Amino acid sequence: MTVVDVLRFACELFALFSLAFWGYLAWPYPWPAVLFMIGAPLFAIVVWALFRAPRAIVATDAVGKAIVEIAVMGAATAAWFQLGYPIVGAVFGVVAAVTGVVTFRREGRA
């Protein structure tokens, strides 16, 4: 396990936290907030497990994996911008992009 793997795992966990945090704060009423707080990260987990996980259920090529990763990480980045924390969104977006590119290139060599 390398530093990039640990940083990538941290990005994945932070993306799930970001989606849950967005789901909680984006809605003025409690029930939609609770549903989105649970539903948004759960949806991301299911999509990630289906298409992007190392032992994904649906086998996809590198482009399909990249699309799923960009969608999940991009949604988490957009959530921070929508909540009014552009610095957090920008830093997370850059870190997620760098770890994604490094992982993509490493998977391409294997």
Jmol script that loads the backbone (N, CA, C; Angstrom):
load data "model"
ATOM      1  N   MET A   1       0.852  -1.175   0.000  1.00  0.00           N
ATOM      2  CA  MET A   1       0.000   0.000   0.000  1.00  0.00           C
ATOM      3  C   MET A   1       0.901   1.242   0.000  1.00  0.00           C
ATOM      4  N   THR A   2       0.643   2.119  -0.944  1.00  0.00           N
ATOM      5  CA  THR A   2       1.463   3.312  -1.090  1.00  0.00           C
ATOM      6  C   THR A   2       0.743   4.525  -0.496  1.00  0.00           C
ATOM      7  N   VAL A   3       1.432   5.641  -0.493  1.00  0.00           N
ATOM      8  CA  VAL A   3       0.862   6.893   0.001  1.00  0.00           C
ATOM      9  C   VAL A   3      -0.315   7.309  -0.878  1.00  0.00           C
ATOM     10  N   VAL A   4      -0.205   7.074  -2.174  1.00  0.00           N
ATOM     11  CA  VAL A   4      -1.290   7.429  -3.091  1.00  0.00           C
ATOM     12  C   VAL A   4      -2.545   6.610  -2.778  1.00  0.00           C
ATOM     13  N   ASP A   5      -2.372   5.332  -2.436  1.00  0.00           N
ATOM     14  CA  ASP A   5      -3.523   4.504  -2.079  1.00  0.00           C
ATOM     15  C   ASP A   5      -4.220   5.023  -0.823  1.00  0.00           C
ATOM     16  N   VAL A   6      -3.443   5.414   0.161  1.00  0.00           N
ATOM     17  CA  VAL A   6      -4.017   5.943   1.399  1.00  0.00           C
ATOM     18  C   VAL A   6      -4.725   7.276   1.126  1.00  0.00           C
ATOM     19  N   LEU A   7      -4.096   8.137   0.338  1.00  0.00           N
ATOM     20  CA  LEU A   7      -4.700   9.426   0.007  1.00  0.00           C
ATOM     21  C   LEU A   7      -5.972   9.239  -0.820  1.00  0.00           C
ATOM     22  N   ARG A   8      -5.950   8.286  -1.702  1.00  0.00           N
ATOM     23  CA  ARG A   8      -7.132   7.993  -2.527  1.00  0.00           C
ATOM     24  C   ARG A   8      -8.285   7.490  -1.655  1.00  0.00           C
ATOM     25  N   PHE A   9      -7.983   6.593  -0.719  1.00  0.00           N
ATOM     26  CA  PHE A   9      -9.015   6.090   0.190  1.00  0.00           C
ATOM     27  C   PHE A   9      -9.577   7.222   1.043  1.00  0.00           C
ATOM     28  N   ALA A  10      -8.708   8.120   1.488  1.00  0.00           N
ATOM     29  CA  ALA A  10      -9.167   9.281   2.256  1.00  0.00           C
ATOM     30  C   ALA A  10     -10.083  10.165   1.400  1.00  0.00           C
ATOM     31  N   CYS A  11      -9.754  10.323   0.126  1.00  0.00           N
ATOM     32  CA  CYS A  11     -10.610  11.103  -0.779  1.00  0.00           C
ATOM     33  C   CYS A  11     -11.979  10.445  -0.944  1.00  0.00           C
ATOM     34  N   GLU A  12     -11.993   9.126  -1.054  1.00  0.00           N
ATOM     35  CA  GLU A  12     -13.266   8.420  -1.186  1.00  0.00           C
ATOM     36  C   GLU A  12     -14.130   8.610   0.062  1.00  0.00           C
ATOM     37  N   LEU A  13     -13.520   8.474   1.228  1.00  0.00           N
ATOM     38  CA  LEU A  13     -14.270   8.673   2.474  1.00  0.00           C
ATOM     39  C   LEU A  13     -14.741  10.117   2.612  1.00  0.00           C
ATOM     40  N   PHE A  14     -13.884  11.067   2.240  1.00  0.00           N
ATOM     41  CA  PHE A  14     -14.258  12.478   2.337  1.00  0.00           C
ATOM     42  C   PHE A  14     -15.367  12.812   1.346  1.00  0.00           C
ATOM     43  N   ALA A  15     -15.370  12.162   0.189  1.00  0.00           N
ATOM     44  CA  ALA A  15     -16.442  12.378  -0.781  1.00  0.00           C
ATOM     45  C   ALA A  15     -17.782  11.912  -0.207  1.00  0.00           C
ATOM     46  N   LEU A  16     -17.780  10.762   0.455  1.00  0.00           N
ATOM     47  CA  LEU A  16     -19.017  10.272   1.079  1.00  0.00           C
ATOM     48  C   LEU A  16     -19.473  11.200   2.207  1.00  0.00           C
ATOM     49  N   PHE A  17     -18.520  11.650   3.027  1.00  0.00           N
ATOM     50  CA  PHE A  17     -18.848  12.617   4.076  1.00  0.00           C
ATOM     51  C   PHE A  17     -19.401  13.898   3.465  1.00  0.00           C
ATOM     52  N   SER A  18     -18.796  14.360   2.377  1.00  0.00           N
ATOM     53  CA  SER A  18     -19.231  15.596   1.729  1.00  0.00           C
ATOM     54  C   SER A  18     -20.666  15.484   1.231  1.00  0.00           C
ATOM     55  N   LEU A  19     -21.001  14.350   0.624  1.00  0.00           N
ATOM     56  CA  LEU A  19     -22.361  14.158   0.128  1.00  0.00           C
ATOM     57  C   LEU A  19     -23.364  14.098   1.281  1.00  0.00           C
ATOM     58  N   ALA A  20     -22.987  13.455   2.381  1.00  0.00           N
ATOM     59  CA  ALA A  20     -23.877  13.400   3.544  1.00  0.00           C
ATOM     60  C   ALA A  20     -24.038  14.790   4.166  1.00  0.00           C
ATOM     61  N   PHE A  21     -22.951  15.523   4.273  1.00  0.00           N
ATOM     62  CA  PHE A  21     -22.986  16.871   4.836  1.00  0.00           C
ATOM     63  C   PHE A  21     -23.851  17.780   3.978  1.00  0.00           C
ATOM     64  N   TRP A  22     -23.686  17.668   2.653  1.00  0.00           N
ATOM     65  CA  TRP A  22     -24.517  18.449   1.736  1.00  0.00           C
ATOM     66  C   TRP A  22     -25.985  18.077   1.908  1.00  0.00           C
ATOM     67  N   GLY A  23     -26.278  16.779   1.989  1.00  0.00           N
ATOM     68  CA  GLY A  23     -27.656  16.345   2.150  1.00  0.00           C
ATOM     69  C   GLY A  23     -28.294  16.880   3.416  1.00  0.00           C
ATOM     70  N   TYR A  24     -27.513  17.018   4.455  1.00  0.00           N
ATOM     71  CA  TYR A  24     -28.036  17.528   5.724  1.00  0.00           C
ATOM     72  C   TYR A  24     -28.265  19.037   5.684  1.00  0.00           C
ATOM     73  N   LEU A  25     -27.336  19.776   5.102  1.00  0.00           N
ATOM     74  CA  LEU A  25     -27.421  21.244   5.150  1.00  0.00           C
ATOM     75  C   LEU A  25     -28.167  21.883   3.987  1.00  0.00           C
ATOM     76  N   ALA A  26     -28.369  21.160   2.904  1.00  0.00           N
ATOM     77  CA  ALA A  26     -28.948  21.784   1.713  1.00  0.00           C
ATOM     78  C   ALA A  26     -30.458  21.937   1.779  1.00  0.00           C
ATOM     79  N   TRP A  27     -31.108  21.273   2.716  1.00  0.00           N
ATOM     80  CA  TRP A  27     -32.558  21.289   2.772  1.00  0.00           C
ATOM     81  C   TRP A  27     -33.041  21.984   4.038  1.00  0.00           C
ATOM     82  N   PRO A  28     -34.034  22.861   3.927  1.00  0.00           N
ATOM     83  CA  PRO A  28     -34.500  23.589   5.113  1.00  0.00           C
ATOM     84  C   PRO A  28     -35.395  22.751   6.028  1.00  0.00           C
ATOM     85  N   TYR A  29     -35.976  21.682   5.512  1.00  0.00           N
ATOM     86  CA  TYR A  29     -36.879  20.848   6.306  1.00  0.00           C
ATOM     87  C   TYR A  29     -36.169  19.559   6.706  1.00  0.00           C
ATOM     88  N   PRO A  30     -36.532  18.978   7.842  1.00  0.00           N
ATOM     89  CA  PRO A  30     -35.759  17.842   8.350  1.00  0.00           C
ATOM     90  C   PRO A  30     -35.875  16.559   7.528  1.00  0.00           C
ATOM     91  N   TRP A  31     -37.071  16.234   7.022  1.00  0.00           N
ATOM     92  CA  TRP A  31     -37.190  14.932   6.351  1.00  0.00           C
ATOM     93  C   TRP A  31     -36.422  14.856   5.037  1.00  0.00           C
ATOM     94  N   PRO A  32     -36.515  15.847   4.159  1.00  0.00           N
ATOM     95  CA  PRO A  32     -35.658  15.744   2.973  1.00  0.00           C
ATOM     96  C   PRO A  32     -34.175  15.731   3.339  1.00  0.00           C
ATOM     97  N   ALA A  33     -33.811  16.478   4.380  1.00  0.00           N
ATOM     98  CA  ALA A  33     -32.406  16.512   4.798  1.00  0.00           C
ATOM     99  C   ALA A  33     -31.942  15.138   5.244  1.00  0.00           C
ATOM    100  N   VAL A  34     -32.738  14.451   6.032  1.00  0.00           N
ATOM    101  CA  VAL A  34     -32.350  13.113   6.504  1.00  0.00           C
ATOM    102  C   VAL A  34     -32.290  12.137   5.338  1.00  0.00           C
ATOM    103  N   LEU A  35     -33.272  12.214   4.432  1.00  0.00           N
ATOM    104  CA  LEU A  35     -33.277  11.300   3.287  1.00  0.00           C
ATOM    105  C   LEU A  35     -32.062  11.530   2.382  1.00  0.00           C
ATOM    106  N   PHE A  36     -31.746  12.790   2.117  1.00  0.00           N
ATOM    107  CA  PHE A  36     -30.589  13.071   1.271  1.00  0.00           C
ATOM    108  C   PHE A  36     -29.276  12.809   1.999  1.00  0.00           C
ATOM    109  N   MET A  37     -29.262  13.011   3.308  1.00  0.00           N
ATOM    110  CA  MET A  37     -28.056  12.730   4.084  1.00  0.00           C
ATOM    111  C   MET A  37     -27.705  11.246   4.011  1.00  0.00           C
ATOM    112  N   ILE A  38     -28.698  10.395   3.983  1.00  0.00           N
ATOM    113  CA  ILE A  38     -28.463   8.957   3.877  1.00  0.00           C
ATOM    114  C   ILE A  38     -28.407   8.524   2.410  1.00  0.00           C
ATOM    115  N   GLY A  39     -29.285   9.071   1.585  1.00  0.00           N
ATOM    116  CA  GLY A  39     -29.423   8.611   0.209  1.00  0.00           C
ATOM    117  C   GLY A  39     -28.287   8.996  -0.724  1.00  0.00           C
ATOM    118  N   ALA A  40     -27.764  10.200  -0.605  1.00  0.00           N
ATOM    119  CA  ALA A  40     -26.714  10.642  -1.526  1.00  0.00           C
ATOM    120  C   ALA A  40     -25.433   9.808  -1.375  1.00  0.00           C
ATOM    121  N   PRO A  41     -24.905   9.619  -0.165  1.00  0.00           N
ATOM    122  CA  PRO A  41     -23.721   8.766  -0.064  1.00  0.00           C
ATOM    123  C   PRO A  41     -24.022   7.300  -0.370  1.00  0.00           C
ATOM    124  N   LEU A  42     -25.220   6.840  -0.038  1.00  0.00           N
ATOM    125  CA  LEU A  42     -25.576   5.455  -0.344  1.00  0.00           C
ATOM    126  C   LEU A  42     -25.611   5.211  -1.853  1.00  0.00           C
ATOM    127  N   PHE A  43     -26.161   6.167  -2.593  1.00  0.00           N
ATOM    128  CA  PHE A  43     -26.169   6.064  -4.049  1.00  0.00           C
ATOM    129  C   PHE A  43     -24.744   6.041  -4.600  1.00  0.00           C
ATOM    130  N   ALA A  44     -23.880   6.904  -4.067  1.00  0.00           N
ATOM    131  CA  ALA A  44     -22.483   6.932  -4.507  1.00  0.00           C
ATOM    132  C   ALA A  44     -21.780   5.609  -4.196  1.00  0.00           C
ATOM    133  N   ILE A  45     -22.063   5.026  -3.036  1.00  0.00           N
ATOM    134  CA  ILE A  45     -21.459   3.739  -2.672  1.00  0.00           C
ATOM    135  C   ILE A  45     -21.898   2.645  -3.639  1.00  0.00           C
ATOM    136  N   VAL A  46     -23.180   2.620  -3.967  1.00  0.00           N
ATOM    137  CA  VAL A  46     -23.690   1.585  -4.872  1.00  0.00           C
ATOM    138  C   VAL A  46     -23.081   1.734  -6.263  1.00  0.00           C
ATOM    139  N   VAL A  47     -23.041   2.952  -6.784  1.00  0.00           N
ATOM    140  CA  VAL A  47     -22.453   3.172  -8.116  1.00  0.00           C
ATOM    141  C   VAL A  47     -20.968   2.813  -8.111  1.00  0.00           C
ATOM    142  N   TRP A  48     -20.255   3.209  -7.052  1.00  0.00           N
ATOM    143  CA  TRP A  48     -18.827   2.899  -6.948  1.00  0.00           C
ATOM    144  C   TRP A  48     -18.610   1.387  -6.887  1.00  0.00           C
ATOM    145  N   ALA A  49     -19.417   0.681  -6.107  1.00  0.00           N
ATOM    146  CA  ALA A  49     -19.273  -0.778  -5.980  1.00  0.00           C
ATOM    147  C   ALA A  49     -19.617  -1.484  -7.282  1.00  0.00           C
ATOM    148  N   LEU A  50     -20.568  -0.951  -8.015  1.00  0.00           N
ATOM    149  CA  LEU A  50     -20.944  -1.589  -9.276  1.00  0.00           C
ATOM    150  C   LEU A  50     -19.891  -1.428 -10.359  1.00  0.00           C
ATOM    151  N   PHE A  51     -19.298  -0.238 -10.467  1.00  0.00           N
ATOM    152  CA  PHE A  51     -18.464   0.058 -11.626  1.00  0.00           C
ATOM    153  C   PHE A  51     -17.003   0.389 -11.335  1.00  0.00           C
ATOM    154  N   ARG A  52     -16.649   0.891 -10.155  1.00  0.00           N
ATOM    155  CA  ARG A  52     -15.301   1.434  -9.959  1.00  0.00           C
ATOM    156  C   ARG A  52     -14.453   0.677  -8.955  1.00  0.00           C
ATOM    157  N   ALA A  53     -15.039  -0.103  -8.094  1.00  0.00           N
ATOM    158  CA  ALA A  53     -14.279  -0.805  -7.063  1.00  0.00           C
ATOM    159  C   ALA A  53     -13.280  -1.773  -7.702  1.00  0.00           C
ATOM    160  N   PRO A  54     -12.204  -2.113  -6.989  1.00  0.00           N
ATOM    161  CA  PRO A  54     -11.234  -3.058  -7.554  1.00  0.00           C
ATOM    162  C   PRO A  54     -11.877  -4.396  -7.965  1.00  0.00           C
ATOM    163  N   ARG A  55     -12.843  -4.856  -7.214  1.00  0.00           N
ATOM    164  CA  ARG A  55     -13.587  -6.065  -7.586  1.00  0.00           C
ATOM    165  C   ARG A  55     -15.024  -5.672  -7.927  1.00  0.00           C
ATOM    166  N   ALA A  56     -15.173  -4.821  -8.945  1.00  0.00           N
ATOM    167  CA  ALA A  56     -16.485  -4.293  -9.317  1.00  0.00           C
ATOM    168  C   ALA A  56     -17.392  -5.409  -9.832  1.00  0.00           C
ATOM    169  N   ILE A  57     -18.681  -5.246  -9.612  1.00  0.00           N
ATOM    170  CA  ILE A  57     -19.660  -6.234 -10.042  1.00  0.00           C
ATOM    171  C   ILE A  57     -19.815  -6.212 -11.558  1.00  0.00           C
ATOM    172  N   VAL A  58     -19.841  -5.013 -12.144  1.00  0.00           N
ATOM    173  CA  VAL A  58     -19.947  -4.858 -13.586  1.00  0.00           C
ATOM    174  C   VAL A  58     -18.572  -4.479 -14.121  1.00  0.00           C
ATOM    175  N   ALA A  59     -18.023  -5.322 -14.969  1.00  0.00           N
ATOM    176  CA  ALA A  59     -16.700  -5.051 -15.538  1.00  0.00           C
ATOM    177  C   ALA A  59     -16.804  -3.932 -16.580  1.00  0.00           C
ATOM    178  N   THR A  60     -16.004  -2.897 -16.404  1.00  0.00           N
ATOM    179  CA  THR A  60     -15.973  -1.782 -17.339  1.00  0.00           C
ATOM    180  C   THR A  60     -14.533  -1.506 -17.747  1.00  0.00           C
ATOM    181  N   ASP A  61     -14.392  -0.754 -18.820  1.00  0.00           N
ATOM    182  CA  ASP A  61     -13.056  -0.378 -19.253  1.00  0.00           C
ATOM    183  C   ASP A  61     -12.584   0.841 -18.463  1.00  0.00           C
ATOM    184  N   ALA A  62     -11.416   1.318 -18.812  1.00  0.00           N
ATOM    185  CA  ALA A  62     -10.820   2.436 -18.077  1.00  0.00           C
ATOM    186  C   ALA A  62     -11.651   3.705 -18.202  1.00  0.00           C
ATOM    187  N   VAL A  63     -12.262   3.915 -19.350  1.00  0.00           N
ATOM    188  CA  VAL A  63     -13.064   5.122 -19.540  1.00  0.00           C
ATOM    189  C   VAL A  63     -14.308   5.087 -18.655  1.00  0.00           C
ATOM    190  N   GLY A  64     -14.966   3.951 -18.567  1.00  0.00           N
ATOM    191  CA  GLY A  64     -16.135   3.824 -17.703  1.00  0.00           C
ATOM    192  C   GLY A  64     -15.795   4.044 -16.249  1.00  0.00           C
ATOM    193  N   LYS A  65     -14.656   3.490 -15.821  1.00  0.00           N
ATOM    194  CA  LYS A  65     -14.214   3.700 -14.439  1.00  0.00           C
ATOM    195  C   LYS A  65     -13.913   5.172 -14.183  1.00  0.00           C
ATOM    196  N   ALA A  66     -13.296   5.827 -15.166  1.00  0.00           N
ATOM    197  CA  ALA A  66     -12.971   7.247 -15.012  1.00  0.00           C
ATOM    198  C   ALA A  66     -14.236   8.093 -14.935  1.00  0.00           C
ATOM    199  N   ILE A  67     -15.248   7.749 -15.727  1.00  0.00           N
ATOM    200  CA  ILE A  67     -16.500   8.510 -15.701  1.00  0.00           C
ATOM    201  C   ILE A  67     -17.168   8.402 -14.333  1.00  0.00           C
ATOM    202  N   VAL A  68     -17.187   7.202 -13.776  1.00  0.00           N
ATOM    203  CA  VAL A  68     -17.809   7.016 -12.455  1.00  0.00           C
ATOM    204  C   VAL A  68     -17.031   7.792 -11.399  1.00  0.00           C
ATOM    205  N   GLU A  69     -15.709   7.709 -11.450  1.00  0.00           N
ATOM    206  CA  GLU A  69     -14.906   8.414 -10.457  1.00  0.00           C
ATOM    207  C   GLU A  69     -15.067   9.929 -10.577  1.00  0.00           C
ATOM    208  N   ILE A  70     -15.083  10.434 -11.789  1.00  0.00           N
ATOM    209  CA  ILE A  70     -15.265  11.872 -11.992  1.00  0.00           C
ATOM    210  C   ILE A  70     -16.639  12.308 -11.503  1.00  0.00           C
ATOM    211  N   ALA A  71     -17.657  11.480 -11.722  1.00  0.00           N
ATOM    212  CA  ALA A  71     -19.007  11.828 -11.277  1.00  0.00           C
ATOM    213  C   ALA A  71     -19.103  11.903  -9.753  1.00  0.00           C
ATOM    214  N   VAL A  72     -18.546  10.919  -9.068  1.00  0.00           N
ATOM    215  CA  VAL A  72     -18.639  10.901  -7.603  1.00  0.00           C
ATOM    216  C   VAL A  72     -17.799  12.025  -6.993  1.00  0.00           C
ATOM    217  N   MET A  73     -16.556  12.136  -7.417  1.00  0.00           N
ATOM    218  CA  MET A  73     -15.686  13.172  -6.861  1.00  0.00           C
ATOM    219  C   MET A  73     -16.152  14.568  -7.276  1.00  0.00           C
ATOM    220  N   GLY A  74     -16.664  14.686  -8.499  1.00  0.00           N
ATOM    221  CA  GLY A  74     -17.190  15.974  -8.951  1.00  0.00           C
ATOM    222  C   GLY A  74     -18.427  16.397  -8.178  1.00  0.00           C
ATOM    223  N   ALA A  75     -19.284  15.435  -7.844  1.00  0.00           N
ATOM    224  CA  ALA A  75     -20.471  15.751  -7.041  1.00  0.00           C
ATOM    225  C   ALA A  75     -20.073  16.223  -5.651  1.00  0.00           C
ATOM    226  N   ALA A  76     -19.068  15.584  -5.068  1.00  0.00           N
ATOM    227  CA  ALA A  76     -18.605  16.007  -3.748  1.00  0.00           C
ATOM    228  C   ALA A  76     -17.981  17.403  -3.806  1.00  0.00           C
ATOM    229  N   THR A  77     -17.224  17.668  -4.852  1.00  0.00           N
ATOM    230  CA  THR A  77     -16.630  18.996  -5.023  1.00  0.00           C
ATOM    231  C   THR A  77     -17.719  20.050  -5.207  1.00  0.00           C
ATOM    232  N   ALA A  78     -18.697  19.741  -6.049  1.00  0.00           N
ATOM    233  CA  ALA A  78     -19.795  20.681  -6.290  1.00  0.00           C
ATOM    234  C   ALA A  78     -20.603  20.927  -5.022  1.00  0.00           C
ATOM    235  N   ALA A  79     -20.714  19.912  -4.176  1.00  0.00           N
ATOM    236  CA  ALA A  79     -21.452  20.081  -2.921  1.00  0.00           C
ATOM    237  C   ALA A  79     -20.806  21.148  -2.045  1.00  0.00           C
ATOM    238  N   TRP A  80     -19.485  21.133  -1.965  1.00  0.00           N
ATOM    239  CA  TRP A  80     -18.801  22.142  -1.136  1.00  0.00           C
ATOM    240  C   TRP A  80     -18.985  23.536  -1.716  1.00  0.00           C
ATOM    241  N   PHE A  81     -18.929  23.660  -3.048  1.00  0.00           N
ATOM    242  CA  PHE A  81     -19.157  24.965  -3.659  1.00  0.00           C
ATOM    243  C   PHE A  81     -20.587  25.430  -3.409  1.00  0.00           C
ATOM    244  N   GLN A  82     -21.548  24.515  -3.509  1.00  0.00           N
ATOM    245  CA  GLN A  82     -22.948  24.875  -3.311  1.00  0.00           C
ATOM    246  C   GLN A  82     -23.226  25.277  -1.864  1.00  0.00           C
ATOM    247  N   LEU A  83     -22.503  24.680  -0.924  1.00  0.00           N
ATOM    248  CA  LEU A  83     -22.694  25.022   0.486  1.00  0.00           C
ATOM    249  C   LEU A  83     -21.995  26.317   0.884  1.00  0.00           C
ATOM    250  N   GLY A  84     -21.171  26.868  -0.001  1.00  0.00           N
ATOM    251  CA  GLY A  84     -20.505  28.131   0.299  1.00  0.00           C
ATOM    252  C   GLY A  84     -19.095  27.986   0.834  1.00  0.00           C
ATOM    253  N   TYR A  85     -18.467  26.849   0.590  1.00  0.00           N
ATOM    254  CA  TYR A  85     -17.084  26.606   1.009  1.00  0.00           C
ATOM    255  C   TYR A  85     -16.212  26.329  -0.222  1.00  0.00           C
ATOM    256  N   PRO A  86     -15.953  27.363  -1.037  1.00  0.00           N
ATOM    257  CA  PRO A  86     -15.219  27.122  -2.288  1.00  0.00           C
ATOM    258  C   PRO A  86     -13.777  26.688  -2.073  1.00  0.00           C
ATOM    259  N   ILE A  87     -13.135  27.104  -0.992  1.00  0.00           N
ATOM    260  CA  ILE A  87     -11.753  26.694  -0.744  1.00  0.00           C
ATOM    261  C   ILE A  87     -11.693  25.188  -0.493  1.00  0.00           C
ATOM    262  N   VAL A  88     -12.594  24.692   0.334  1.00  0.00           N
ATOM    263  CA  VAL A  88     -12.634  23.253   0.614  1.00  0.00           C
ATOM    264  C   VAL A  88     -12.917  22.490  -0.676  1.00  0.00           C
ATOM    265  N   GLY A  89     -13.864  22.991  -1.470  1.00  0.00           N
ATOM    266  CA  GLY A  89     -14.189  22.340  -2.737  1.00  0.00           C
ATOM    267  C   GLY A  89     -13.024  22.329  -3.703  1.00  0.00           C
ATOM    268  N   ALA A  90     -12.314  23.444  -3.798  1.00  0.00           N
ATOM    269  CA  ALA A  90     -11.188  23.517  -4.725  1.00  0.00           C
ATOM    270  C   ALA A  90     -10.039  22.608  -4.283  1.00  0.00           C
ATOM    271  N   VAL A  91      -9.718  22.630  -2.999  1.00  0.00           N
ATOM    272  CA  VAL A  91      -8.625  21.777  -2.504  1.00  0.00           C
ATOM    273  C   VAL A  91      -8.983  20.306  -2.681  1.00  0.00           C
ATOM    274  N   PHE A  92     -10.205  19.946  -2.316  1.00  0.00           N
ATOM    275  CA  PHE A  92     -10.619  18.556  -2.487  1.00  0.00           C
ATOM    276  C   PHE A  92     -10.621  18.161  -3.957  1.00  0.00           C
ATOM    277  N   GLY A  93     -11.101  19.040  -4.826  1.00  0.00           N
ATOM    278  CA  GLY A  93     -11.116  18.737  -6.259  1.00  0.00           C
ATOM    279  C   GLY A  93      -9.730  18.496  -6.819  1.00  0.00           C
ATOM    280  N   VAL A  94      -8.770  19.316  -6.407  1.00  0.00           N
ATOM    281  CA  VAL A  94      -7.391  19.145  -6.898  1.00  0.00           C
ATOM    282  C   VAL A  94      -6.782  17.843  -6.373  1.00  0.00           C
ATOM    283  N   VAL A  95      -6.954  17.570  -5.076  1.00  0.00           N
ATOM    284  CA  VAL A  95      -6.394  16.340  -4.498  1.00  0.00           C
ATOM    285  C   VAL A  95      -7.040  15.108  -5.133  1.00  0.00           C
ATOM    286  N   ALA A  96      -8.355  15.135  -5.310  1.00  0.00           N
ATOM    287  CA  ALA A  96      -9.046  14.005  -5.931  1.00  0.00           C
ATOM    288  C   ALA A  96      -8.613  13.822  -7.378  1.00  0.00           C
ATOM    289  N   ALA A  97      -8.423  14.912  -8.102  1.00  0.00           N
ATOM    290  CA  ALA A  97      -7.987  14.815  -9.500  1.00  0.00           C
ATOM    291  C   ALA A  97      -6.580  14.244  -9.597  1.00  0.00           C
ATOM    292  N   VAL A  98      -5.678  14.700  -8.749  1.00  0.00           N
ATOM    293  CA  VAL A  98      -4.298  14.212  -8.801  1.00  0.00           C
ATOM    294  C   VAL A  98      -4.237  12.728  -8.447  1.00  0.00           C
ATOM    295  N   THR A  99      -4.925  12.327  -7.388  1.00  0.00           N
ATOM    296  CA  THR A  99      -4.900  10.906  -7.020  1.00  0.00           C
ATOM    297  C   THR A  99      -5.598  10.053  -8.080  1.00  0.00           C
ATOM    298  N   GLY A 100      -6.644  10.589  -8.699  1.00  0.00           N
ATOM    299  CA  GLY A 100      -7.319   9.865  -9.773  1.00  0.00           C
ATOM    300  C   GLY A 100      -6.442   9.668 -10.990  1.00  0.00           C
ATOM    301  N   VAL A 101      -5.706  10.708 -11.382  1.00  0.00           N
ATOM    302  CA  VAL A 101      -4.815  10.598 -12.543  1.00  0.00           C
ATOM    303  C   VAL A 101      -3.670   9.627 -12.259  1.00  0.00           C
ATOM    304  N   VAL A 102      -3.092   9.711 -11.071  1.00  0.00           N
ATOM    305  CA  VAL A 102      -1.996   8.803 -10.718  1.00  0.00           C
ATOM    306  C   VAL A 102      -2.489   7.356 -10.715  1.00  0.00           C
ATOM    307  N   THR A 103      -3.661   7.119 -10.149  1.00  0.00           N
ATOM    308  CA  THR A 103      -4.221   5.769 -10.112  1.00  0.00           C
ATOM    309  C   THR A 103      -4.562   5.288 -11.512  1.00  0.00           C
ATOM    310  N   PHE A 104      -5.131   6.152 -12.341  1.00  0.00           N
ATOM    311  CA  PHE A 104      -5.467   5.802 -13.713  1.00  0.00           C
ATOM    312  C   PHE A 104      -4.230   5.397 -14.500  1.00  0.00           C
ATOM    313  N   ARG A 105      -3.162   6.155 -14.341  1.00  0.00           N
ATOM    314  CA  ARG A 105      -1.923   5.826 -15.062  1.00  0.00           C
ATOM    315  C   ARG A 105      -1.310   4.534 -14.538  1.00  0.00           C
ATOM    316  N   ARG A 106      -1.402   4.312 -13.225  1.00  0.00           N
ATOM    317  CA  ARG A 106      -0.853   3.090 -12.645  1.00  0.00           C
ATOM    318  C   ARG A 106      -1.662   1.868 -13.083  1.00  0.00           C
ATOM    319  N   GLU A 107      -2.991   2.009 -13.171  1.00  0.00           N
ATOM    320  CA  GLU A 107      -3.824   0.910 -13.635  1.00  0.00           C
ATOM    321  C   GLU A 107      -3.599   0.634 -15.119  1.00  0.00           C
ATOM    322  N   GLY A 108      -3.283   1.678 -15.877  1.00  0.00           N
ATOM    323  CA  GLY A 108      -3.017   1.500 -17.313  1.00  0.00           C
ATOM    324  C   GLY A 108      -1.744   0.706 -17.570  1.00  0.00           C
ATOM    325  N   ARG A 109      -0.764   0.837 -16.697  1.00  0.00           N
ATOM    326  CA  ARG A 109       0.484   0.091 -16.842  1.00  0.00           C
ATOM    327  C   ARG A 109       0.332  -1.377 -16.471  1.00  0.00           C
ATOM    328  N   ALA A 110      -0.609  -1.650 -15.572  1.00  0.00           N
ATOM    329  CA  ALA A 110      -0.761  -3.036 -15.075  1.00  0.00           C
ATOM    330  C   ALA A 110      -1.462  -3.935 -16.069  1.00  0.00           C
TER     331      ALA A 110
END
end "model"
wireframe off; spacefill off
backbone 0.3
color backbone group
